[in-house]
Amino acid sequence: MNRDTPGGSGDFETLRHFVEAGGACAAPLRIECRVRNGRGWREAGQSYSCESDRGGVCRNADQPSQRCLDYEVRFLCDR
């Protein structure tokens, strides 16, 4: 799922937004995050947070020389 682009202050694929939109459960078992081009978020070399209880967050201010890339997430729910 990808609800945000990296403009503004960063790229925010937060669990709260997906739950409110009916796209995710409130307590996912796992999360997978990646750059929209398919590259793993760890290989992207950016300061990025990928946590099942919060979602994926990239802040432009935390990047030393570039803006955030465009990330996407998916949640594993027990349903």
N, C-alpha and C positions, 0 to 999 in steps of 0.2 A: 504494500500500500504506500502510496505517495501522495500526500495532501498538500505539500508545501514545496516551494522552490527556494533556492538559497539566497534570494534577494533580501533586502532589509537587514535585519540583525543576524540572520542565519537560516538554517534549515531545521525545522521542527516537525518531527513525525511522532508526536506524543500519544501515548496510550489514551489519555483523557479525551483527546479529540476523536479518536477512532471509536471509543466506547460511546461517546455522545452521538456519533453518527450511525451507530449500530453495526460497525464493521469489526469489532473485537469484543472479547469478553473482558470483564473487569479484573480478573485475576489470571492472566495467561501463565502457562507452565514454562514456556520458553519464548524467546524472541530471536529472529534472524535479521540482521541488518546488512545492507550492502549499498555500494554506490549504484546509481541507476543503470550504469553501463555494465553491471554484473560483477565488477571488481569487489572483493571483500573489503569491508570498512577498515580492517586493521592494515591492509596493504595500501590504503589510500594515503597514509602518512599524515592524517589530520588529527587534531584534537577532537574526539567524537565520543559520545556516551551512548552505549547500547545496552539498556537494562530492561528486563521483562516487565518490571513494575512501573516503568516510566516511559519507555519508548526510546526513540533515537533523537539525539539532540546534537546539533553542531552550531556553534556561535562564531560568527565572522570575527569577532574581537579576539578569539582564542587562536586564530590562525596567524602565524608569523608573517607570511608573505603572500597570501592569497585569500580569496573568499571560500566559503564552504562549497563543497561539491554537492550535487543533488543526490540525496540518499533515499532509500526506500526500506520498509520494514515488513515483516510478517510475524504474526503471533500464533503460537500453538495453544489452543484452548481445549479444555476437557469437556467436549460436547459430542 
